[in-house]
Amino acid sequence: MKSICHEVEAVLSSMNLNLFQQSLFDEAVKVANNTAQNRSSMLTDVLQGRPTEIDYITGYLCERAKTLGIDTPLNDQLLLQVKNLS
């Protein structure tokens, strides 16, 4: 998760976007801890055979990264894995 967050931060930084006061990884850990008992909407979509929002989230990030010349191999892999589940 830390490496995925670093890739995201590289893309955001190149777009001059700073979304959080702390690192994205720290924010993601906080959200994961606070929502540990929840089932994510994307998992629910996969389990129910519905399309997910992966293209709008990770897909967009990966497209922007390519445009900016930034490698995001882990996010690219994550995108493909979720799409293969759908």
Buried (B, 14 or more C-beta within 10 A) or exposed (E): EEEBBBBBBBBBEBEEEEEEEEEBBEBBBEEEEEEEEEEEEBEEBBEEEEEBEBBEBBBBBBBBBEEEEBEBEBBBEBBEEBBEEE
